[in-house]
Amino acid sequence: MLYNYKIVELNELIEQRKAKAEALKAKGLTLYPAKVARHIAIGPAIVDFKEGEKTSFCGRITAKRSHGKAAFLDLRDSTGKIQLYIRADIVGVDNFFIFQNLDIADIIYVEGELFKTHTGEPSVKVEKVSILSKALRPLPEKWHGLKDVELRYRQRYLDLASNEDVRKIFMTRASIIKAVRVYLDTKGFLEVETPMMHSIAGGACGRPFKTYHNEYSMDLFLRIAPELYLKQLLVGGMDKVYEMNRSFRNEGVSTRHNPEFTMLEVYSAYSDFEGMMCLAEGLIVSLAQGLFGKVMVNYQGKEIDFTPPWRRVSFAELVREKFDIIPSDDEATMLNKLKAKGFAKEVNRLSRSQIVKIIEEVLEEGMNLNPTFVTDYFTAMCPLAKAREDNPLLSERFELYIAGLEIGNAYSELNDPLEQRRRFEEEIKDLLPGEKKNVDDDYCLALEHGMPPAGGLGIGIDRLVMLLTDQLSIRDVILFPLLRSEQK
């Protein structure tokens, strides 16, 4: 089944539409004209409605109701919907012939006079109609069942054309990203762009996508994070920078993970992870207030309270209580303690980063609904973060959780070049054979020229949009999520 139509029925509908297209062509009409006459948006016209005013609109037909020599159509553009009233004695024979060969989903241009029906509905008394795009396939009638959910993602254009709520989600996403930029710009941050192809996959833990550059005969990786390039800008004297970046990780797909995702990364010289806490709080509170006019936000039937200051909990204390793991444990000891608690029983060796992922997945399940900063991560798990002066085994780092979702990650950035190189070398020794990589010498060289103390913050935009639009799956906030190849 395709859409909600059986294959035979769909083929009949397509043939009927093709026949109408041929009838229109036989009249000398162009079905896909290159130029569109001047027109206005529907939404603003309804808000500033002036009865009797001459106007013109473009849009897609979403409903059609015929009554002999008269008809009503619903016309929609990206800003709203308006009713069209067409009568043969007003539009004339030629225009009424065009109407008779129109179908739902066709895109048209109309001219006419604004009026309201006896029920008060804003409408257009059409005087002229022309076709802008003849749709040879019908739109879905409605969505239902698992197969249709899959189709929504594969053919997002159908989802958008048929579902106003979906369009609103992505319009809200755009508003959120714009508001993030405005917030940071007003605080003196500069938006920058850094490379998406890296010679070394660094700046975060994750399995990269690999590619190859023919001209230079070199292996490259799609970035897993822009962090190391952004911090080089701090060395160069750009004290407050951010990037709304696309990053890639060749890992699992779930309701919380897509291999291609949008991250916000922010770096501020002469700050630290405490400063990044304040920035994260202020940014997300401003987004909630801008969208909803309040700091209480509904998510999946529960209320999230964004009122600052946000709760803090210690990672070191959580893992000690849950797994009996302490900062001085080596990888083998951590793995044995996880196994004793019923986790990772089937493996004999895990890297430290893999152990952290297991721990974090377990902790996510019991995380508080309201925003929570998880601090006191083990320094050995944070190769890019400064250690606490009062306890070198713990780092100046936090991860931000909201409604069980990891939303953000921040450090007091390590700027000691010798310690950074030592950490990189230690990290490489810990990696499993399939994860091996080189030390990023370019980044270490940059640090040797002096990087100011700084705080860095990363926020997952897709997950943040999930929270602020009340969506349970990351696929519902990404226009074109990655899917398996369709079975033919």
N, C-alpha and C positions, 0 to 999 in steps of 0.2 A: 504494500500500500504506500502511495506517495501522497503527502499531505493527508487529507481525509477522503481523497477520491480514489476509486478503483482505477486500475490502469486503463481499462476499456473506456470508462466514463471520462477519464482525463484526456485520452486521445480524441474522443468525440468533441470535447470542449475546445481543444486546440484546433481541430479542423474547422469548427464553427467560427472561431476567431480569425483564422486565416482567410476564410471565405469573406468575412466582413472587411478584412484588410484589403482584399482584392476588389471588393465593391467600392471602397473609398478611393483606391488607386484609379479605378476605371472612371471616376469622376474628375480625375486630374489632381487629386489632393496628395500632398506630401505627408507621409505618416511620421517622418522623423526629421522635421525641419531643423536647420542649423541656427536660425535666429528666433528669438522669443520677444514678443512685444512688451513694452513697459508695463509693469504690474506692481502690486503691493502685496505685503504679507497678510495672511488672513487674521492671525491672532491680534495684532495691533488694530486692524480695522474693526474688529468686534469690540475691543475695549473702547475705541473712540468712535463708536457707531453713529453714523449720521444718515438718518432715513432720507431717501430721495437722492442721495449722492451717487453720481456716476463713478464706477470703479471697474477694476479688472484684476483677476486673480489667475494664478497657475496652481495646479495641484493634481493629486491622484483621486480618481473616483473610488469611494469606499462603499457606496450604496446607491441603488438605482430603483426607483419606483415609478412605473408607467401607468398613466390613466388616459388611454386613447391619444388625443392630440395634445396632451400635457403630461408633464413628468416632474418628479423631484429627484435630485441627485445630492449626495453628500460629497463635498470636495474637501480634501485635506492637504495641507502642506506641513512643514516642520513646526509651524507656530500655532496651528489650530485647525478647526473644521467649520465649514459654513454650508448651509443648504442652498442648492440651486433650484430655481423654478423655471422650467422651459415650456413654452407654449408655441405651437406651430404657427399661429397667426402673428406672433411677435417676432420670432427669429427668422421666419421665412422658410421656403421649401428646402433650399440648399442646406441651411444650418440644421433644420430638423432631420434631414437625411443623415447628416453627420451624427446627430444624437442617436438615431435609430441603430447605428452601427457601432456605438460605443459599448464597452463592457466595463464591469468593475475591474479596477487596477489600471485602466487607461489613464494617461496623463494628458491633461487638456488645459487650454487657455480660454477664459470666458470674459466677456464684457457685459456690463449691465447696471441696473439700478438697485441700490440697497433698499430693503423694506423689511418689515416684520410681519409674520403671519398672525392670524387671530389668536394663536397661542403664545405669541411674543417671541417666536424663534427668529433670530437674525437670518436673513435670506437675501438672495440676489435674483432679481427678475432678469433673466438672461436675454441679451439682444444679439450676441454673437458668440459662437463657439468654434474653436479650431483644435485639432488634435496635435499633440506634441510628441507622443510616444504611444504606439499601439502595443498593448501587452498581449502576447500570444499564449501565455499561460495564466491560469487563475491564481489568485492568492489563496492560502489555506483558509478554511472556514473557521477553524478553531484548533487549539493545541490540546492533545490529551495523550496519555500513555508514554512509556519509555521511548519508543521509537520516535515519537514526535519531539521529545526533549533532545534527542541526539540530532534530529534534523534542525532544530532551532540553532544549534551551535555550528553545524555544517553550512547552513544557508541563513546566516544571521540577517541578511537583507530581508528575508521573508518574515523573520521574527520581528524586526523593526517595523516593517510595513503593516503587520497585522496586530501588533500589540503595543498600545500606547504606554502601558506601564514600563515595558522594556525600554522604549525610547526615553522615558523620563529618567531611568537609571543612568543611562549614558550621558544624558544632558547634565544630570547631577554630578556625575564623575568629572565632566569637563569643568563644571563650576568649582568643584573641590580643588582640582589642580590649579585653576586660575587663582583661587583664594590663597593657596599655599604660596604661590609665587608673589602675590601682593604682600602677604604677611612678611616674607623674608626680605623682599625688596625694601619695604618700609623700615626694616631693621638694619639696613645697610649692607645686606649680602648681595653679591654679584653672581648672576647665573652664568655658568660656563659650560663648555662641552669638551669632553675628553674622548680618547679613542675607544672604539668598541672592539677592535682587534688587538690582542696583546701577544707579545712574544713569550711571556710567562703568565700562567694563570694564577694571579695573586690578588691579595686584598680581602680574601674571605676563604672560608672552607667550602668546597664544592667541586663536583666533577665537571670539567669544562667540555664544551663542544670544540672539536678540533677542525681546522681548515688548513689550506695550503695556498701560499702566494707564488704564482708561477714566475713572475718577473724576478723576484728576489730568491727564488728557490728556498723558501723557508716555511716552517710550520708556524701556524698562528692559532690563537684560541679566541673564541668569542668571550668577552669579559664576563667574569662572575661577579665583579664589583669594580667601580671606578676609583676606589679609595686611594690607591698608591699614587695615581696621577694627580688627584685633587690635593693631596698633601704636598706634592712637589710644588704646587702653586703657592702654598704657604711659605715654602722656602724662597720662592720668587718675590715675596712681598705682597701677595694678594691675600689680605688678612681674613676676609670673610667671603667664602664662596659656597655655592651649592650647585648641584646638577640633578635635574629630573631625568633619570637615565633608564635606558633599557638594558637589562642584564640577563644572562643566560646560564642555566645550570642543567647539566645532562643527567638529571635524576628523576625521581618518581613523580607521577602525576596523581593528584588527589583533589578533593574539594578545597584544599588550602594551598596547593602547589601547581604552578604552570611552568614549564621549562623556560619560557620567555616571560619576563615580568618587569614591572615598573617600580623603581626605587627612587626615593629622595635621599640624597646624601648631602650633608651640611658640615662645613668645617669652619671653626672660628679660632683664630690665633688669640693667645692670652686668655683662654677659657679652659674648662676641664669638664669632666663628666657631670659634675653638679650643675654647671652652666647649661649643659645639654638637657638635663632634666627640666630645668626652667623653660628652655626653648620648646621642648616637646609638649609640656603641659600647656604653655601659652598658645602654641600653634593649634593643637587639637581642640582645646576649649573654644578658641576663636572660630574654628570650623563648625563646631556644634552650635554655637550661638548664631552664627551666620545662616545656617541651614534651618534651624528649628526655633531660634529665639530663646533658647534655654540650654542648661547643661545636663538635663535629664533626657536621655535618648533611649527609645525602645529598640531592642534587638531580640528577634525571635521570641517575642512575647514577654520579655523581661526588660526591666529598666536598668540602664547603665548610668551611674552618677559620675559625671566628669568634674565635679567640684574639686578644685585643688585645695590643699596639697594632696597628692596621690599617695596611696599606701606603698610602703617599702618592705620587702622581705629579703632575707639573706639566702642566696643559693647554697653557700657552705653549710648553713644550718639545715636547710631543706634536705640536702643529699645525705647529711649525717643522720638525720632522723629517719629518712626513707630507706636508705641503702647502707648505712654505716660507713659511707665513703668519706675520707678526710683529704685535705689538700696535699698532704705528703705521700699519698698512695701512688705507686707507679701503675702503668697500664694493666699489668698482669693481676695486681691486687684488686684494682677496680673491677676488672672483668670477673674475677672470682666472687667478689661481693655481690655483683649484679646477678650472677648465676645462683648464688645462695638465696636471693630474693625472688628467683623464678624467671629472670630475664636472660636473654642471649644464651640459652642453654646449648644451642646447636653449633656454636662457633668456638674455636680454640684461640683465636687472636683477633683483636680489634685495635684500630688506631685510637688515639686519644680523642680525635674529633668524632669518630663513630660512636665512642662511648658516650660523649656529651650528647649526641643526637638521641640516643636511647633514653638517657636521663631526662632530657628536655621534653621528649614526647610523653613520658610518664607524668612529669610535673605539670604539663599543660592541662591534662585531664582534671587535675584538682585545683586549678588556678581560680582565683576569685573573679567574679563577674566584672567588678569595677577595675579601673586602671591600676596596675600594680607594677612598680619598679622592682625587678629582681637584681640584687647587687651581690657583691662578694664572690664573683666567679674566680675559680682557681687561676692563678697567673700562668700556669703551665698550659691552660686551655685558651689563653688570650695572647698570642704572639705579637700583637700590634698595640697592646694596651700597657700603660704604666702600672707598676706594682704599687700597692699601698705602702706608704713609708712606715706605718706602725706594724704591718704584717706583710712582708714581701711574698708570702705564699698566695695572697689574694690580690686581685687586680682592681683598679679604678674603672669599673665597667658596670653597665646595667643593661638588662633587656626589659622592654616594656611589653606587658601582657594586658590585653583587654578582652573580656569574654572568652578566655581560654586561648586566644589567638596571639601569637608573637607578632607584635606590630613594629617594634623598633629595637635598635641596638646602638650603644654608644660607649665611647672610651674617653679617658684622658689619654691622648695619643702619645705613644712612646716616641721620643725624639732623640734618644741617645743612640748614635750610629753604631757604636761597638756592641752595645747590648742588643740592638735590633738585629745585627748580623748574627750574633750568638743565638738569638731566639730562632731566626730563620734556619740556621744550621741544625738546631735541636729539633725543630719541627720536621725537617726533611728526614732526619734519622728515624722519626716516629712513623713515617708514612709507610703504608703497605706497598708491595712491589708495583701494583697497577696505578699507584697514586704519585709516583716519584716525580719531582720537579726540581728545578735549580733555584738557587738563591737569586733574588732580584737585585743584581749588582747596581743597576741604574738608580733604584730607589735608595739603596744604602749610600751610594755616592752623593745623592742629593742631600741626605741627612748630614753627611760630613761637612757640608757647607753651612749648616746651622738652620734647623727648623724651630720656630718659636713654640713654647708650650701651647697646646691647643686641645680643644674638645671637638670630637667628631660624632655625628649622629646619622644613622640610617633608618628610614621609615619605609615600610612596605606599603606603597600606594594602593595596590590592588586590595590588600586586606583591610586597609583603612576605609576604602570605598565600600567594601562588604559591610563593615560595621555601620557606616553612616547611611547606607541605603537598605539595611535590613535584609541582606542576602546571605544565604548559608553556604553557597558555593562560589569559589573564585571564578568559575566559568561564566557566572551570570554578571560579572563586572568587567570581563575582558571581551571585546567585540569579537575577536576571532581566536578562541583558545585552540591549542594544539590538540588534534584528535588522531586516533589511529587511522590508517588508510582504510577507506570504505571498501567493504567486501563486495566484489562484483558478482 
